[in-house]
């Protein structure tokens, strides 16, 4: 195994960093998150047209670049450094792989080229706070995460309610045509068997309401979806075909490992940047006639953060590579990366002193990213516990002497 990056991979990182430095500074970032879309559409267009970012890991047959998850993770590391708000995670990491794996030939031909071109964005949505369950990051996804009989979904047989999860997708530009994909577990009552299905739902469909939520991390917009009597298209074969519930769950699990690997790289990029900014500051800030970075206690604290970030970076790179080898270690890498980001952001706030607590400074944005990602995809101890359970680390075994 050659752990060094190829010239192509280095070029992806360099080009993306140069573009983000020009187009996603602190002021541009704050302006973008305050828009209704939660990101800068012009920046997204530039990422798509100049770098082909949305289609980086899509096959060339659908207009993609044909790279692996490793290249996608390296790109996410750079976007993480700048906390760039964009539909990259939702579109290229969460949605596109599911369409590629489960969609019909017609659906793939209709949707994937538009996703690769950046003209169509998408987002996976699941009921309540069950995202980590659906993606098997903190537990198995074969339970009732997409059911439960709560109001808010479509009416089932005999008046029973079904909860619905949706995926949002939209066309960039003046005319925003949107699609959403819905996932639901059909109840046993009135159906031959219970299974999880994914649906494509137009974002401008009648009966669909999207309400943007106030999130701790404003750089990762979230929304609440309400679907009532909404027209939907089944992702995959029709009801008489091979819409296999177990297969859907397997693909959600496989996508979850990819998501975790890419998120780990993104968190590593944010942690690396938070540490870099802190090191720059302690070299300039003087106390008692000398730079505070010269004090031994400060050096030790930053050295500990550096070691933690580098370890998380190695884990993230390995997880991205391992996805192509059939090895699923994304959850562990994500746990280590989120912990490193939380530590780097917290130390950055403290070592910046009073200015680190101000709204105008960037330090709090990195801390919120760490906390927000743990709420969405963690927490860290559950990510590790699920990985340990999958590896059977704590199973009791009888030993015969």
N, C-alpha and C positions, 0 to 999 in steps of 0.2 A: 504494500500500500504506500503510495506516494502522497505525503501529507501537504506538499507544497501546492500553491495555486497555479493554475495555468495562466498564460498571458491573456487569454480571453476573459478569464474570471477577474484578473487584476484590472483589465480595461473596463469591465462593467462597473466595478467599484469606483474607479477613478472618474469615469464620465458622470456617474450618478452623483458623486460627491460634489463635483464642480457645478453641476446644474442646481443642486439643492442649496449650495452656498450662495448662488446668485438669486434664487427664486424663493427660498424658504428661510429667510432670516427671522429674528425675533418679532419684528413689526409685521412682516407678512404672515407669520404664524398666527399672531393674535387677531389679525384682520380676518383670516380665513376661518377660524373657528367660530367667529361671530356671525358668519353668513348663514342663511337658511340651510344650505347644503352641508355646512360643517367642514368644507374644504374648498380649495381654490380650483375651479374647473379648468382654468387656463394652465395651471401647473400640471394637472392630470393629463391634459391634452399634450403638453410638452413631454411628459414622461412616456406617453404612449407613442407619439410620433417620432421623437428623437431617439428613444432608447428601447422601444417595444416592450416596456415593462409589464403591462397586463398579460401579454402572451409569452412571457419569458419561458415558462415551463409547459406551454401548450405545443402539441405537435405541429410541424410545418404544414401538414395537410389542412389545418384549420387556420392558417395565417400566423401561427406562433413561431417562436424562435427555435423551439425544440431542445431547450436546455433542461437540466435536471433540477431537483429541489435544492441542490447546493447553490446554484446560481441565484435561485429565488431567495434563499436565505441570506446570501451575501448582499443582495439588493435591499432586503429588509433591514439588515444591519445598518446600512447607510441611511435609510429613511428613519430608523430609530435614533440615530445620532442627532437628527434635527427635529425629532418628534413630528415629522411631516404628516399632517392630516390628509389622508387620501383613501380612496376605495380599494387600495391594493390588497389588503388582508381579506376584506369581505369578498372581493371579486375574484382575484387570481388564486387565493389560497383556500377559501372556504367553498365557493360556489363552482368555479370552473372544473375542479377535479370531479365533483359529483355529476355535473352534466356530462363530462367526458366518459365517466365510468358507467352511468346508468341511463343516459339519454338514448333515444332512438337515433338512427342515422339522420333522419330529417331534423330532429331537434338539435343535434350536434352541428349539423351543417348550417342551421339557421342562427344559432346563438354564439357558438365559439368564435367564428371569425369576427363578429362584432365585439366580443369581449377582448380578443387579441388586439383589435384596432383601437380600443379605448372608447368606442362609441356606445358601448353597453356596459353598465355597471351592475353589480349584483350583491346581495347580502343574505346570509342565512339567518333565519329567525326561528326560535323554538319557544315553547310555552314557558312563561315565568323565568326562572333562573336555572333552567335545565340544560344550558349550553354545554357545560362540562360533562354532564351525563350523556347527552346525545353523542358527543365526540369521544366518549369513554376515557376522558382524562382523569376523572376522579372516581370512576366506578363503571360497572357494566351498563350497557345501554339497552338491555333487553327488557327492562321493566315498564312501568306505566308512565314514563316521562312525557309521552305525547297523548295521554288520555286523562281520565280522571273525572269526566263528566261535568266540568265547570262551564259556566256560560261564557260566551265569547267566540264559539265556533259555530259550525253549521249544525242544523237539527238533524239527528239521526232517526232511524226507524223507531216507531212508537214514541216519538217526541223526545228521545234521549239526546242530550247535547254532546257534541264532540269538540274538544279543544283543537285548535289548528295552529301550526307553526308555519311561518312564511319566510320566503327569501325575496329581498328587494333587488331590483335591477333597474337601471335607468339609462337612457341615451343622453350622452353629453351634448351640449350645444343649446341653441335657443329653444328648440322643441325637445322637451324631455319626455320621451315615451318610456315608461317604466314597466318592469316585470318583477313579479315576486314569485318565489317558489314556496310552496307550502308542504309541510310534513305533518302527518297525523297518524295515529294508531287507531284503527277502526275497532270499535267495541265488539265484544263477542255477541252481544245481544243483537239479533237481526242479521248477522253475517255468518258465513260458513266458518271463518277463522279470523283470528286477530293478526294484523300485520301492519308494519310501518310503511307508509308510502310518502313519496315526495311529489309536490305539485308545482307547476309554473303558474303564477298568477300575475296578471298585468297590473302594474303599479297605479294605473289610472282607472282601474276597474271599478264599477259601481259597487258600493258596499264595503270598500276598503278605506280605512281611515288610518293615517300615520301621524303620530304625535311625538315630536322630538322631546326626549327626556332631558332633565338637568342631570348631567353626569359629573362625577368627581373629576374625571379626566376629560376636559373639554376637547382635547386633541383626538379623542376616539369617540365620535358622536354615537349616541344610541337613540332608539326610537321604540315606541310602543305601537303595535299594530292591532287593529280590530278588524276582523273579517266576518261579515254576515251576508250569507247568500251570495258569495263571490264566485264568479265563473273561474274555473281552474282547469289546467291541462296536466294530466298525469305525466310525470317524468318517467320515461321508459315505455314499456308496452301497455296496451289497454287492459281493462279488467279481465278480459278473456285470455290475455297473453301471459307473459312471464314477469309480471310485476312482483318479484319475489321479496317478501318482507325480510327474511334473514339476510338476503344479499344486500338490501338497503342498509341494514344495521352493520354489516361487515364493511361496506364502503364508507359509512359514517365514521366507523372506528379507524379505518385506514386514513381517511382524511384528517381525523383528529390527531394522529401521530405526526402527519405532515404539518398541520397547523402548529402543533407544539414546537416542532423543530424550527419553523420559521419565526414563531414568536420568541423563542429563546435567542435567536440571532438578533432580532429586533431589540430585545431587552439588553443584550450585550452591547449593542451599538449605543443605546441611551446611557448605559452605565459607564462606558468608556468615555463618552463625551462629558458626563457629569464629573468624572474624576479628572479629566483633562482641564476643564474649566477651574476646578478647585485648585489644582496644582499651579496653574497660572496665577490665580489670585493670591495664594500664600507666598508666592515669590515676590509679589509687589506690595502687599500690605505689611506695614512696619508697626512694630510694637516695642517699646523700650529701646528704640534706636536701631532695630534690626528687623529684617524680614521674618514674619512669623513662621515661614517655611523652614527656617534654620533651627528652630527649636526641636529638640529630640522627640518630644511627645508627639508633635505634629507629624514628623517624619515617620514615626512608628505607625500612627493611625493611617496615614496614606499608603504606607507600604502594605499594611494588612488589606486595604481596599484593593490595591493593585493585584495582589496575589489572588484575591477572590474573583476579581473580574477576569483575569487571565485564565483561571480554572474554568469559569463559566463559559468563556469564549471557546476553549478547547472542547468542552462538552457540547456546545451548540454546533460547532463545525462537525463533530463526529456524528451527532444526531442527524444532521442534514445529509451527510454521506450515507449513513446507515439505512435511511429510508429506501434507497435504491438497492440495498442488499437484503431487504426483507427483515431487517432487525428494527424493532420498535423500542427506541429509548428516548423518544421525544419528550415524554412527560418528565423524566428525570432531568433532562437538560433544561427544560422550562423551569422546573423548581429551582435549580441552581442559578439560572440566569435572573429570575425574579428576585431571589434573595440577594444576589450581587447588586442588582439595580437599586433595591431598597436600601442597602447599606451605603452604596456610593452616593445616592441622593441625600440620605440623612446626614452623612458626614459632610457633604458639600454645604448643606444648609448651616450646620453648626460652625464649620470652619470659615464660612463667609461672614460670620458674626451677625450683627444687626441687619445688614443689607440682605442677608440670605432669607429673612422672613418677610421681606417686602413684596408687594404684589408686582411691582415693576421688574423685579429680577426674575431670571429664568429658573432659578434653583427649585422653586416650588413646583414648576411644571414637571420636572423629572420625578420628584417625589410623588406627585399625583399619578403619573403614569405607572409607577411601581405599585402604588396602592390600588389603582383602578384595574390593572391587569390581574392582580391577585383576586379581586372581587369577581372578575369576569371568568378567569380561567383557572383559578386555584381553589383554595389557598395552597401554599407550599406544602404544608404537612399532609394534606390530602392527596396531592400529586405524588408525593413520595410513598404514602401508605398504599395507594393503588398499585404503584410499580412494584412495591415489595410483595403485595398480595399476588400479583401476576407472576412473580418469580418464585413464589412459594417459600419465601424466606423464613416465615414464622410459623410454619406448619409443624405440629407436634408429630414426631415419628418414634415408633417403637424400635428400640435397639436390642437385638438378641446377643447376649454374650455367651 
